[in-house]
Amino acid sequence: MLTKSCFSKWGCLGLLLILVAQIGVAQPAPAAYKLGPNSRAITYIIALTDRLRVAVFDQDGLSQIARVSSKGAVKLPLINQGSVVGLTIEENQDVVEAAYRDKRFLRNPHVTISVEEYAAREVIVQREVVSPGRVALPIESGMSVLDAITKAGGLTDLAKSQAVTVTRTLPDGSKDVKTVDVKNALALIGKKETTETDSSMLLMPDDSVYVPMNLF
């Protein structure tokens, strides 16, 4: 039986996450994460309701602070930029520069974009954990199911840790449900090799983690 004290002995288990970029297509939510090297650091991806500072060098009239709309777009002077959700900061800078250049507003634009205010990113952890509720996702690192359960205080004595489910809402509104064996995940900690099944433990914003009760 895994308990709260058991989780306190282990470090976090995570892999690099990035969203699949979709230029010009508005998304109601991030589409997917792509696995990368074993690292806690991730490339930051622009999300809905992020507040961005867009600075155009030597063009004060074009520089401004703008919030990403519910459709994933940002309104900028002189250009009508499409979806920015799913782009990295660097990719968005390139898109804005190209727009000003291609429309012949600026010959050699230099754009710098930074995030003034990050949108809230959370997952929900339910049932057999010590403190069920919402858990904030870190801005620039990944979070696994094990991480989220630890943040929620660890498992209760009645938790069925080998049958934890993660429910994810896909862009088309359908639900994707995966079962994660947290007990097995603990056994993988500290091992050099990484299996493909580890990817099922990586969380996205608005995922729901459900820890069932062990009835036997």
Backbone as a chain_set.jsonl record, in Angstrom:
{"seq": "MLTKSCFSKWGCLGLLLILVAQIGVAQPAPAAYKLGPNSRAITYIIALTDRLRVAVFDQDGLSQIARVSSKGAVKLPLINQGSVVGLTIEENQDVVEAAYRDKRFLRNPHVTISVEEYAAREVIVQREVVSPGRVALPIESGMSVLDAITKAGGLTDLAKSQAVTVTRTLPDGSKDVKTVDVKNALALIGKKETTETDSSMLLMPDDSVYVPMNLF", "coords": {"N": [[0.849, -1.2, 0.0], [0.63, 2.172, -0.916], [1.447, 5.195, 0.63], [1.1, 8.59, 1.892], [3.552, 9.174, 3.144], [5.245, 7.515, 1.787], [5.4, 8.727, -0.74], [6.754, 11.078, -0.117], [9.38, 10.439, -0.085], [10.366, 10.303, -2.523], [11.735, 11.733, -5.531], [10.612, 14.08, -8.086], [9.036, 12.889, -11.065], [9.487, 13.422, -14.414], [9.201, 14.49, -17.852], [10.462, 16.221, -20.737], [8.176, 18.577, -22.168], [6.426, 19.781, -24.961], [4.117, 21.764, -26.854], [2.427, 20.866, -29.885], [3.053, 22.855, -32.591], [0.735, 24.992, -34.265], [0.314, 26.91, -36.771], [-1.694, 29.616, -37.626], [-4.107, 28.344, -37.158], [-6.773, 28.449, -35.059], [-7.056, 27.23, -31.75], [-9.056, 25.69, -29.274], [-7.882, 24.727, -27.045], [-4.602, 23.657, -25.902], [-3.14, 21.452, -28.273], [-1.465, 19.086, -28.178], [1.24, 17.437, -26.461], [4.723, 17.115, -27.139], [7.125, 14.635, -26.774], [10.398, 14.944, -25.389], [13.952, 15.159, -24.623], [15.129, 13.675, -21.498], [14.362, 15.794, -19.143], [13.607, 18.491, -16.895], [13.142, 21.004, -17.794], [11.272, 22.981, -20.117], [10.24, 24.146, -23.372], [8.681, 27.199, -23.515], [5.289, 27.597, -24.321], [2.926, 29.596, -25.971], [-0.248, 30.426, -24.6], [-3.891, 30.454, -24.388], [-5.285, 33.509, -23.249], [-2.869, 34.446, -22.234], [-0.84, 37.286, -21.462], [0.867, 39.409, -23.473], [3.884, 41.208, -24.103], [4.729, 43.106, -26.775], [7.358, 44.281, -28.494], [8.603, 46.463, -30.886], [11.516, 47.199, -32.404], [12.728, 50.498, -32.39], [10.28, 51.496, -33.118], [8.075, 52.86, -31.577], [5.329, 53.339, -31.739], [4.262, 50.989, -32.636], [4.717, 49.175, -30.697], [3.352, 47.355, -27.995], [1.172, 46.102, -25.322], [-0.585, 43.15, -25.322], [-3.362, 40.933, -25.014], [-3.817, 37.438, -25.458], [-6.516, 36.33, -27.292], [-9.737, 34.642, -26.776], [-9.962, 33.135, -28.987], [-7.432, 32.605, -29.634], [-5.849, 34.502, -30.892], [-3.892, 37.531, -31.508], [-4.216, 40.996, -31.521], [-2.522, 43.351, -33.384], [-0.959, 46.495, -34.212], [-1.509, 47.607, -37.532], [-1.267, 45.047, -38.654], [-3.005, 41.917, -38.996], [-2.782, 39.501, -36.994], [-2.816, 35.958, -37.004], [-3.616, 32.892, -35.288], [-1.794, 32.429, -32.283], [-1.507, 30.612, -30.37], [0.111, 27.718, -29.278], [2.514, 28.324, -30.387], [6.003, 28.942, -29.846], [7.733, 31.542, -28.014], [9.814, 32.549, -29.614], [9.074, 31.623, -32.158], [6.723, 33.087, -32.539], [7.732, 35.681, -32.589], [9.129, 35.589, -35.015], [6.975, 35.242, -36.781], [5.552, 37.666, -36.507], [7.47, 39.539, -37.318], [7.766, 38.729, -39.985], [5.232, 39.344, -40.952], [5.074, 42.172, -40.792], [7.152, 42.746, -42.515], [6.452, 41.46, -44.965], [4.116, 42.785, -45.66], [5.146, 45.17, -46.224], [5.383, 47.247, -44.413], [7.529, 47.615, -42.745], [11.014, 47.544, -43.395], [13.159, 46.053, -42.303], [12.256, 44.627, -39.771], [12.576, 44.259, -36.208], [11.525, 42.286, -33.718], [10.634, 41.842, -30.352], [9.285, 39.655, -28.022], [7.68, 39.118, -24.932], [6.336, 37.476, -22.014], [3.984, 39.016, -20.129], [2.035, 38.318, -18.308], [1.113, 35.205, -17.195], [-1.228, 32.745, -18.29], [-3.503, 30.901, -16.234], [-2.65, 27.604, -15.357], [-3.782, 24.512, -14.704], [-4.416, 21.32, -13.119], [-6.805, 18.819, -12.112], [-7.015, 16.906, -9.191], [-8.472, 14.068, -7.926], [-10.504, 12.219, -5.537], [-9.025, 9.573, -3.882], [-6.809, 11.001, -2.477], [-4.835, 12.934, -0.183], [-5.352, 15.718, -0.096], [-7.593, 16.584, -2.086], [-8.3, 18.369, -5.154], [-7.588, 21.374, -7.095], [-4.475, 21.593, -8.797], [-1.693, 23.536, -9.458], [0.015, 23.804, -12.539], [3.498, 23.879, -13.254], [5.118, 26.66, -14.85], [7.373, 26.533, -16.593], [8.252, 23.894, -16.627], [7.73, 20.323, -16.721], [4.983, 18.251, -15.491], [4.248, 15.241, -13.901], [1.848, 12.543, -13.406], [2.455, 11.416, -10.958], [3.813, 13.554, -9.759], [1.676, 15.391, -9.498], [-0.05, 14.033, -7.745], [1.561, 13.936, -5.499], [1.692, 16.696, -4.953], [-0.899, 16.991, -4.166], [-0.89, 16.007, -1.648], [-0.343, 13.304, -1.459], [-1.187, 9.753, -1.545], [-4.133, 8.257, -0.08], [-4.717, 5.734, 2.476], [-6.519, 4.031, 1.336], [-6.238, 4.091, -1.358], [-6.18, 2.968, -4.739], [-3.542, 2.528, -6.292], [-2.509, 1.46, -8.629], [-4.301, 1.857, -10.622], [-4.872, 4.469, -11.5], [-6.564, 7.06, -13.194], [-6.366, 9.265, -16.01], [-8.04, 11.877, -17.405], [-8.516, 13.574, -20.389], [-9.474, 16.402, -22.243], [-9.889, 16.659, -25.616], [-9.053, 18.734, -28.539], [-11.302, 18.555, -30.258], [-13.357, 18.22, -28.523], [-13.866, 15.683, -27.581], [-13.259, 13.001, -25.188], [-10.294, 11.718, -23.793], [-9.182, 8.962, -22.132], [-6.837, 7.63, -19.955], [-5.151, 4.973, -18.254], [-3.02, 4.912, -15.502], [-0.346, 3.357, -13.96], [0.645, 4.09, -11.024], [2.037, 2.881, -9.01], [3.842, 1.26, -10.379], [5.224, 3.298, -11.612], [6.756, 4.378, -9.584], [8.662, 2.421, -9.314], [10.164, 2.86, -11.552], [11.621, 5.129, -11.1], [14.772, 6.611, -10.958], [15.971, 4.851, -12.687], [17.944, 4.492, -15.637], [17.009, 3.942, -18.204], [14.181, 4.772, -20.244], [10.806, 4.157, -20.792], [8.245, 3.899, -23.357], [5.768, 3.985, -22.161], [5.959, 5.795, -20.164], [5.18, 8.25, -21.126], [2.456, 8.493, -20.837], [2.101, 9.504, -18.355], [2.463, 12.17, -18.352], [1.246, 15.392, -17.817], [-1.286, 17.684, -19.03], [-2.623, 21.051, -19.22], [-5.759, 21.364, -17.52], [-6.239, 18.647, -17.352], [-7.734, 15.8, -15.734], [-7.121, 14.023, -12.878], [-7.792, 10.967, -11.467], [-7.989, 9.105, -8.602], [-8.819, 5.978, -7.713], [-10.73, 4.094, -5.221], [-9.471, 1.382, -3.329], [-11.127, -1.504, -3.141], [-10.686, -4.015, -2.24]], "CA": [[0.0, 0.0, 0.0], [1.402, 3.394, -0.983], [0.894, 6.223, 1.492], [1.683, 9.926, 1.763], [4.951, 9.157, 3.558], [5.998, 6.863, 0.728], [5.649, 9.702, -1.796], [7.666, 12.127, 0.326], [10.748, 9.965, -0.205], [10.775, 10.212, -3.925], [11.803, 12.975, -6.296], [9.593, 14.204, -9.128], [9.273, 12.179, -12.313], [8.922, 14.227, -15.495], [9.881, 14.533, -19.129], [10.261, 17.46, -21.496], [6.902, 18.674, -22.877], [6.107, 20.988, -25.738], [2.893, 21.633, -27.64], [2.599, 20.836, -31.331], [2.719, 24.184, -33.114], [-0.286, 25.052, -35.312], [0.294, 28.294, -37.216], [-2.848, 30.049, -38.391], [-5.312, 27.596, -36.818], [-7.155, 28.715, -33.681], [-7.34, 26.024, -31.001], [-9.707, 25.99, -28.01], [-6.982, 24.3, -25.981], [-3.393, 23.092, -26.486], [-3.462, 20.225, -28.981], [-0.724, 17.918, -27.702], [2.619, 17.631, -26.051], [5.675, 16.258, -27.82], [8.173, 14.203, -25.854], [11.76, 15.33, -25.706], [14.946, 14.539, -23.752], [14.811, 13.615, -20.07], [14.702, 17.085, -18.556], [12.471, 19.189, -16.307], [12.95, 22.269, -18.503], [10.5, 22.893, -21.344], [10.133, 25.35, -24.169], [7.386, 27.783, -23.174], [4.334, 27.691, -25.42], [1.9, 30.612, -25.719], [-1.56, 29.838, -24.304], [-5.028, 31.363, -24.342], [-5.334, 34.549, -22.212], [-1.556, 35.003, -21.889], [-0.701, 38.726, -21.738], [2.166, 39.512, -24.122], [4.481, 42.509, -24.433], [5.307, 43.05, -28.114], [8.188, 45.474, -28.707], [9.2, 46.567, -32.215], [12.682, 48.089, -32.25], [12.705, 51.815, -33.02], [8.912, 51.778, -33.588], [7.284, 52.921, -30.347], [3.903, 53.309, -32.051], [3.851, 49.61, -32.917], [4.948, 48.364, -29.501], [2.191, 47.372, -27.105], [0.876, 44.92, -24.53], [-1.833, 42.593, -25.848], [-3.746, 39.63, -24.448], [-4.259, 36.43, -26.421], [-7.971, 36.234, -27.201], [-10.31, 33.3, -26.589], [-9.783, 32.426, -30.255], [-6.015, 32.331, -29.784], [-5.209, 35.51, -31.726], [-3.435, 38.784, -30.899], [-4.377, 42.141, -32.412], [-1.358, 44.228, -33.391], [-1.115, 47.607, -35.144], [-1.251, 47.468, -38.964], [-1.357, 43.664, -39.132], [-4.01, 41.077, -38.358], [-2.079, 38.259, -36.749], [-3.652, 34.799, -36.752], [-3.446, 32.194, -34.026], [-0.455, 32.348, -31.716], [-1.518, 29.504, -29.412], [0.892, 26.592, -29.785], [3.811, 28.816, -30.843], [6.955, 29.403, -28.846], [7.974, 32.988, -28.089], [10.684, 32.799, -30.762], [8.284, 31.429, -33.379], [5.802, 34.206, -32.666], [8.524, 36.841, -33.014], [9.392, 35.421, -36.447], [5.716, 35.448, -37.506], [5.238, 39.096, -36.489], [8.453, 40.193, -38.182], [7.437, 38.409, -41.384], [4.003, 40.065, -41.318], [5.419, 43.577, -41.043], [8.039, 42.805, -43.682], [5.743, 41.056, -46.184], [3.139, 43.827, -45.997], [5.967, 46.331, -46.571], [5.304, 48.32, -43.43], [8.897, 47.789, -42.253], [11.981, 46.856, -44.256], [13.912, 45.065, -41.527], [11.723, 44.714, -38.41], [13.139, 43.432, -35.141], [10.452, 42.175, -32.729], [10.909, 41.099, -29.119], [8.048, 39.34, -27.306], [7.826, 38.518, -23.611], [5.061, 37.221, -21.355], [3.743, 39.892, -18.986], [1.171, 37.616, -17.354], [0.83, 33.858, -17.668], [-2.556, 32.182, -18.05], [-3.51, 29.855, -15.213], [-2.57, 26.234, -15.858], [-4.084, 23.664, -13.563], [-5.044, 20.011, -13.276], [-7.631, 18.456, -10.97], [-6.699, 15.602, -8.607], [-9.693, 13.712, -7.219], [-10.832, 11.027, -4.751], [-8.203, 9.046, -2.794], [-5.587, 11.722, -2.138], [-5.022, 13.616, 1.1], [-5.956, 17.042, -0.315], [-8.095, 16.659, -3.462], [-8.591, 19.712, -5.655], [-6.798, 21.853, -8.224], [-3.027, 21.683, -8.628], [-1.12, 24.408, -10.488], [1.123, 23.282, -13.326], [4.603, 24.829, -13.359], [5.141, 27.369, -16.13], [8.465, 26.151, -17.493], [8.686, 22.515, -16.417], [6.642, 19.379, -16.847], [4.46, 17.626, -14.276], [3.705, 13.912, -14.12], [0.769, 12.154, -12.514], [3.064, 11.254, -9.642], [4.039, 14.905, -9.233], [0.391, 15.988, -9.126], [-0.528, 13.34, -6.546], [2.401, 14.407, -4.4], [1.235, 18.05, -4.635], [-2.202, 16.866, -3.516], [-0.683, 15.439, -0.327], [-0.071, 11.88, -1.495], [-2.327, 8.837, -1.545], [-4.698, 7.793, 1.188], [-4.498, 4.308, 2.694], [-7.49, 3.269, 0.558], [-6.026, 4.36, -2.783], [-5.791, 1.905, -5.662], [-2.54, 3.3, -7.025], [-2.186, 0.861, -9.925], [-5.404, 2.101, -11.569], [-5.158, 5.902, -11.562], [-6.956, 7.448, -14.549], [-6.178, 10.649, -16.437], [-9.015, 12.237, -18.436], [-8.076, 14.761, -21.13], [-10.397, 16.884, -23.267], [-9.181, 16.927, -26.858], [-9.55, 19.935, -29.223], [-12.617, 18.357, -30.866], [-14.338, 18.064, -27.464], [-13.944, 14.302, -27.113], [-12.491, 12.693, -23.985], [-9.283, 10.665, -23.881], [-8.958, 8.46, -20.777], [-5.727, 6.698, -19.847], [-4.905, 4.419, -16.936], [-1.61, 5.029, -15.134], [0.06, 2.552, -12.817], [1.551, 4.907, -10.225], [2.892, 1.963, -8.259], [4.913, 0.906, -11.291], [6.009, 4.505, -11.876], [7.741, 4.497, -8.508], [9.737, 1.469, -9.581], [10.976, 3.37, -12.656], [12.418, 6.27, -10.663], [16.192, 6.341, -10.764], [16.49, 4.021, -13.752], [18.441, 5.271, -16.758], [16.177, 3.754, -19.385], [12.837, 5.34, -20.193], [9.921, 3.421, -21.682], [7.221, 4.715, -23.995], [4.61, 4.111, -21.287], [6.143, 6.959, -19.287], [4.539, 9.431, -21.702], [1.075, 8.581, -20.378], [2.094, 10.151, -17.046], [2.706, 13.598, -18.524], [-0.026, 16.105, -17.728], [-1.572, 18.912, -19.756], [-3.608, 21.884, -18.518], [-7.154, 20.923, -17.43], [-6.379, 17.206, -17.16], [-8.347, 15.368, -14.472], [-6.48, 12.82, -12.338], [-8.74, 10.315, -10.542], [-7.407, 7.99, -7.849], [-9.96, 5.223, -7.205], [-10.608, 3.426, -3.92], [-9.199, -0.052, -3.382], [-12.228, -2.147, -2.416], [-10.316, -5.365, -1.84]], "C": [[0.882, 1.247, 0.0], [0.722, 4.462, -0.164], [1.583, 7.546, 1.225], [3.162, 9.916, 2.1], [5.819, 8.513, 2.502], [6.359, 7.855, -0.365], [6.672, 10.746, -1.379], [9.117, 11.732, 0.161], [11.265, 10.036, -1.631], [10.814, 11.592, -4.578], [10.745, 12.975, -7.381], [10.018, 13.457, -10.383], [8.654, 12.967, -13.446], [9.765, 14.146, -16.735], [9.581, 15.86, -19.798], [8.942, 17.433, -22.246], [6.925, 19.905, -23.762], [4.846, 20.733, -26.543], [3.233, 21.592, -29.122], [2.148, 22.172, -31.909], [1.721, 24.082, -34.263], [-0.427, 26.504, -35.753], [-0.965, 28.556, -38.032], [-4.123, 29.287, -38.095], [-5.631, 27.812, -35.356], [-7.542, 27.42, -32.995], [-8.019, 26.402, -29.692], [-8.854, 25.61, -26.824], [-5.734, 23.757, -26.636], [-3.677, 21.714, -27.082], [-2.764, 19.011, -28.393], [0.63, 18.346, -27.175], [3.494, 16.69, -26.853], [6.791, 15.911, -26.861], [9.53, 14.657, -26.34], [12.722, 14.636, -24.771], [14.486, 14.517, -22.306], [15.274, 14.887, -19.391], [13.46, 17.701, -17.963], [12.183, 20.493, -17.034], [12.123, 22.039, -19.765], [10.58, 24.217, -22.088], [8.752, 25.939, -23.934], [6.545, 27.967, -24.428], [3.244, 28.693, -25.047], [0.531, 29.957, -25.572], [-2.643, 30.905, -24.353], [-4.96, 32.243, -23.095], [-3.966, 34.96, -21.677], [-1.545, 36.487, -22.249], [0.724, 38.955, -22.23], [2.596, 40.966, -24.293], [5.193, 42.351, -25.772], [6.043, 44.359, -28.368], [8.817, 45.409, -30.096], [10.307, 47.616, -32.138], [12.533, 49.36, -33.086], [11.34, 52.159, -33.617], [7.982, 51.791, -32.372], [5.788, 52.831, -30.609], [3.378, 51.907, -32.317], [4.015, 48.693, -31.712], [3.753, 48.473, -28.564], [2.114, 46.102, -26.273], [-0.496, 44.419, -24.976], [-2.094, 41.229, -25.223], [-4.212, 38.694, -25.559], [-5.757, 36.202, -26.228], [-8.43, 34.796, -27.0], [-10.212, 32.465, -27.861], [-8.306, 32.182, -30.554], [-5.245, 33.346, -30.596], [-4.783, 36.729, -30.91], [-3.591, 39.894, -31.93], [-3.185, 43.075, -32.27], [-1.567, 45.339, -34.421], [-0.691, 47.245, -36.563], [-1.381, 46.046, -39.499], [-2.43, 42.911, -38.347], [-3.394, 39.699, -38.161], [-3.069, 37.14, -36.441], [-3.342, 34.171, -35.409], [-1.995, 32.181, -33.579], [-0.37, 31.203, -30.716], [-0.8, 28.302, -30.021], [2.249, 27.007, -30.326], [4.715, 29.108, -29.651], [7.102, 30.914, -28.988], [8.791, 33.324, -29.34], [9.927, 32.646, -32.075], [7.324, 32.589, -33.6], [6.529, 35.471, -33.111], [8.783, 36.777, -34.517], [8.141, 35.701, -37.274], [5.386, 36.934, -37.604], [6.201, 39.863, -37.395], [8.129, 39.967, -39.653], [6.21, 39.179, -41.846], [4.296, 41.523, -41.628], [6.28, 43.721, -42.3], [7.277, 42.503, -44.974], [4.709, 42.083, -46.63], [3.815, 45.167, -46.282], [5.765, 47.521, -45.648], [6.704, 48.65, -42.902], [9.85, 46.978, -43.127], [12.705, 45.748, -43.5], [13.455, 45.099, -40.063], [12.449, 43.789, -37.439], [12.137, 43.44, -33.985], [10.914, 41.337, -31.544], [9.601, 40.912, -28.37], [8.376, 38.684, -25.971], [6.449, 38.349, -22.996], [4.954, 38.106, -20.114], [2.945, 39.175, -17.894], [0.8, 36.253, -17.941], [-0.609, 33.454, -17.371], [-2.444, 31.07, -17.011], [-3.497, 28.487, -15.881], [-2.737, 25.3, -14.68], [-4.553, 22.283, -14.014], [-5.871, 19.751, -12.018], [-7.251, 17.059, -10.501], [-7.851, 15.232, -7.676], [-9.612, 12.377, -6.473], [-9.75, 10.684, -3.717], [-6.803, 9.669, -2.7], [-5.879, 12.526, -0.877], [-5.73, 14.956, 0.93], [-6.439, 17.172, -1.752], [-8.419, 18.103, -3.855], [-7.699, 20.066, -6.822], [-5.317, 21.974, -7.856], [-2.467, 22.509, -9.776], [0.023, 23.704, -11.206], [2.239, 24.311, -13.355], [4.663, 25.426, -14.76], [6.181, 26.795, -17.082], [9.064, 24.792, -17.152], [7.483, 21.6, -16.488], [6.187, 18.846, -15.498], [3.86, 16.275, -14.64], [2.526, 13.671, -13.199], [1.291, 12.006, -11.092], [3.335, 12.598, -8.976], [2.739, 15.503, -8.699], [-0.171, 15.35, -7.863], [0.274, 13.769, -5.324], [1.977, 15.802, -3.959], [-0.104, 18.03, -3.902], [-2.092, 16.147, -2.175], [-0.363, 13.968, -0.289], [-1.342, 11.055, -1.436], [-2.852, 8.574, -0.14], [-4.425, 6.289, 1.308], [-5.439, 3.439, 1.866], [-7.285, 3.402, -0.949], [-5.63, 3.106, -3.551], [-4.812, 2.508, -6.66], [-2.184, 2.72, -8.382], [-3.257, 1.116, -10.973], [-5.82, 3.561, -11.579], [-5.524, 6.261, -13.003], [-6.715, 8.936, -14.786], [-7.148, 10.91, -17.586], [-8.611, 13.559, -19.063], [-9.116, 15.131, -22.171], [-9.601, 17.29, -24.501], [-9.78, 18.144, -27.565], [-10.927, 19.78, -29.849], [-13.714, 18.126, -29.828], [-14.478, 16.655, -26.929], [-13.029, 14.089, -25.907], [-11.514, 11.55, -24.257], [-8.945, 10.238, -22.457], [-7.837, 7.425, -20.795], [-5.592, 6.222, -18.405], [-3.407, 4.413, -16.663], [-1.353, 4.197, -13.888], [1.106, 3.334, -12.022], [2.521, 4.028, -9.423], [4.086, 1.539, -9.103], [5.809, 2.102, -11.587], [7.078, 4.704, -10.818], [8.929, 3.589, -8.751], [10.671, 1.955, -10.679], [11.9, 4.508, -12.237], [13.857, 5.841, -10.415], [16.801, 5.463, -11.833], [16.886, 4.881, -14.943], [17.536, 5.147, -17.972], [14.802, 4.351, -19.169], [11.963, 4.604, -21.199], [8.868, 4.343, -22.259], [6.015, 4.919, -23.086], [4.737, 5.286, -20.342], [5.381, 8.166, -19.801], [3.1, 9.579, -21.221], [0.972, 9.294, -19.038], [2.256, 11.661, -17.148], [1.389, 14.358, -18.635], [-0.073, 17.363, -18.583], [-2.549, 19.744, -18.948], [-5.013, 21.32, -18.638], [-7.331, 19.413, -17.423], [-7.035, 16.928, -15.811], [-7.729, 14.039, -14.06], [-7.406, 12.224, -11.279], [-8.077, 9.093, -9.928], [-8.542, 7.198, -7.228], [-9.675, 4.596, -5.826], [-10.366, 1.925, -4.13], [-10.231, -0.75, -2.508], [-11.885, -3.54, -1.909], [-9.067, -5.34, -0.95]], "O": [[1.786, 1.365, 0.828], [-0.495, 4.617, -0.264], [2.526, 7.622, 0.437], [3.953, 10.573, 1.425], [6.976, 8.891, 2.32], [7.481, 7.844, -0.87], [7.398, 11.255, -2.234], [10.003, 12.582, 0.252], [12.453, 9.849, -1.893], [10.044, 12.489, -4.232], [10.054, 11.975, -7.575], [11.2, 13.4, -10.72], [7.441, 13.173, -13.466], [10.934, 13.767, -16.67], [8.599, 16.533, -19.484], [8.599, 16.436, -22.881], [7.399, 20.962, -23.345], [4.547, 19.586, -26.876], [4.205, 22.205, -29.563], [0.996, 22.572, -31.738], [1.836, 23.209, -35.124], [-1.21, 27.252, -35.168], [-1.272, 27.84, -38.985], [-5.145, 29.556, -38.726], [-4.855, 27.408, -34.49], [-8.263, 26.601, -33.564], [-7.592, 27.361, -29.049], [-9.066, 26.105, -25.717], [-5.772, 23.419, -27.819], [-4.373, 20.902, -26.471], [-3.414, 17.998, -28.133], [1.095, 19.461, -27.412], [3.067, 15.592, -27.211], [7.345, 16.792, -26.204], [9.783, 14.745, -27.542], [12.366, 13.62, -24.172], [13.569, 15.245, -21.926], [16.459, 15.038, -19.095], [12.36, 17.467, -18.463], [11.087, 21.038, -16.904], [12.265, 21.003, -20.414], [10.932, 25.254, -21.526], [7.749, 25.254, -24.132], [7.03, 28.432, -25.459], [2.703, 28.647, -23.942], [0.188, 29.045, -26.324], [-2.356, 32.102, -24.359], [-4.615, 31.769, -22.013], [-3.902, 35.757, -20.741], [-2.168, 36.896, -23.229], [1.681, 38.723, -21.493], [1.78, 41.839, -24.589], [6.135, 41.569, -25.897], [5.425, 45.421, -28.447], [9.477, 44.43, -30.444], [10.048, 48.782, -31.841], [12.259, 49.321, -34.285], [11.241, 53.003, -34.507], [7.205, 50.86, -32.161], [5.051, 52.298, -29.78], [2.173, 51.669, -32.23], [3.512, 47.569, -31.705], [3.209, 49.559, -28.366], [2.875, 45.156, -26.478], [-1.459, 45.185, -25.003], [-1.166, 40.471, -24.94], [-4.913, 39.108, -26.483], [-6.206, 35.914, -25.119], [-7.633, 33.86, -27.047], [-10.36, 31.243, -27.825], [-7.963, 31.622, -31.595], [-4.098, 33.093, -30.962], [-5.241, 36.938, -29.786], [-3.154, 39.756, -33.072], [-2.874, 43.536, -31.171], [-2.283, 45.14, -35.403], [0.365, 46.647, -36.767], [-1.587, 45.865, -40.699], [-2.719, 43.229, -37.193], [-3.472, 38.839, -39.039], [-4.039, 37.342, -35.71], [-2.86, 34.843, -34.497], [-1.085, 31.954, -34.376], [0.72, 30.858, -30.26], [-1.081, 27.919, -31.157], [3.058, 26.152, -30.688], [4.241, 29.478, -28.577], [6.646, 31.495, -29.972], [8.48, 34.285, -30.043], [10.11, 33.439, -32.999], [7.135, 33.027, -34.735], [6.005, 36.242, -33.914], [8.672, 37.786, -35.213], [8.22, 36.319, -38.336], [4.985, 37.412, -38.665], [5.782, 40.738, -38.152], [8.205, 40.889, -40.465], [6.145, 39.619, -42.994], [3.811, 42.053, -42.629], [6.153, 44.691, -43.047], [7.439, 43.211, -45.968], [4.453, 42.238, -47.824], [3.149, 46.168, -46.546], [5.953, 48.669, -46.052], [7.024, 49.811, -42.647], [9.531, 45.865, -43.545], [12.844, 44.634, -44.004], [14.205, 45.557, -39.202], [12.876, 42.691, -37.797], [11.924, 44.472, -33.35], [11.504, 40.269, -31.709], [8.886, 41.879, -28.107], [9.238, 37.809, -25.889], [5.496, 39.007, -23.413], [5.731, 37.966, -19.17], [3.161, 39.405, -16.704], [0.246, 36.163, -19.036], [-1.145, 33.788, -16.314], [-1.424, 30.388, -16.92], [-4.229, 28.239, -16.839], [-1.919, 25.299, -13.759], [-5.022, 22.104, -15.138], [-5.662, 20.388, -10.985], [-7.172, 16.131, -11.306], [-8.174, 15.979, -6.752], [-8.76, 11.534, -6.755], [-9.572, 11.437, -2.759], [-5.781, 8.993, -2.82], [-7.039, 12.77, -0.545], [-6.61, 15.297, 1.72], [-5.768, 17.806, -2.566], [-8.762, 18.936, -3.016], [-7.121, 19.191, -7.466], [-4.963, 22.398, -6.756], [-2.735, 22.215, -10.941], [0.885, 23.09, -10.578], [1.965, 25.506, -13.469], [4.3, 24.771, -15.737], [5.892, 26.592, -18.261], [10.255, 24.567, -17.366], [6.346, 22.045, -16.335], [6.892, 18.964, -14.496], [3.062, 16.172, -15.572], [2.233, 14.484, -12.321], [0.638, 12.427, -10.137], [3.115, 12.761, -7.776], [2.7, 16.05, -7.597], [-0.71, 16.047, -7.003], [-0.282, 13.944, -4.24], [1.904, 16.085, -2.763], [-0.409, 18.93, -3.119], [-3.106, 15.72, -1.623], [-0.13, 13.416, 0.787], [-2.44, 11.594, -1.294], [-2.12, 8.656, 0.847], [-3.961, 5.655, 0.36], [-5.194, 2.244, 1.705], [-8.08, 2.879, -1.73], [-4.844, 2.29, -3.071], [-5.206, 2.946, -7.741], [-1.61, 3.422, -9.214], [-3.137, 0.639, -12.101], [-7.012, 3.859, -11.661], [-4.859, 5.811, -13.936], [-6.845, 9.754, -13.875], [-7.086, 10.244, -18.619], [-8.389, 14.546, -18.362], [-9.592, 14.266, -22.906], [-8.74, 18.166, -24.431], [-10.893, 18.556, -27.237], [-11.659, 20.763, -29.966], [-14.864, 17.869, -30.185], [-15.147, 16.448, -25.916], [-12.139, 14.896, -25.64], [-11.869, 10.546, -24.874], [-8.477, 11.051, -21.659], [-7.884, 6.46, -21.559], [-5.877, 6.96, -17.462], [-2.62, 3.963, -17.495], [-2.06, 4.321, -12.888], [2.302, 3.252, -12.306], [3.673, 4.398, -9.195], [5.21, 1.465, -8.606], [7.012, 1.944, -11.79], [8.184, 5.15, -11.123], [10.065, 3.939, -8.435], [11.825, 1.533, -10.75], [12.859, 4.818, -12.943], [14.119, 4.84, -9.748], [18.023, 5.332, -11.895], [16.236, 5.886, -15.228], [17.316, 6.122, -18.69], [14.318, 4.425, -18.04], [12.357, 4.447, -22.355], [8.619, 5.428, -21.732], [5.308, 5.919, -23.218], [3.742, 5.736, -19.773], [4.975, 9.021, -19.014], [2.576, 10.693, -21.2], [-0.127, 9.655, -18.618], [2.194, 12.359, -16.136], [0.526, 14.012, -19.442], [0.943, 18.015, -18.828], [-3.24, 19.211, -18.079], [-5.42, 20.857, -19.703], [-8.463, 18.933, -17.483], [-6.909, 17.712, -14.87], [-7.802, 13.054, -14.795], [-7.762, 12.895, -10.31], [-7.659, 8.172, -10.629], [-9.182, 7.688, -6.297], [-8.54, 4.58, -5.349], [-10.977, 1.294, -4.993], [-10.217, -0.61, -1.285], [-12.691, -4.175, -1.229], [-8.601, -6.391, -0.511]]}, "num_chains": 1, "name": "protein.A"}
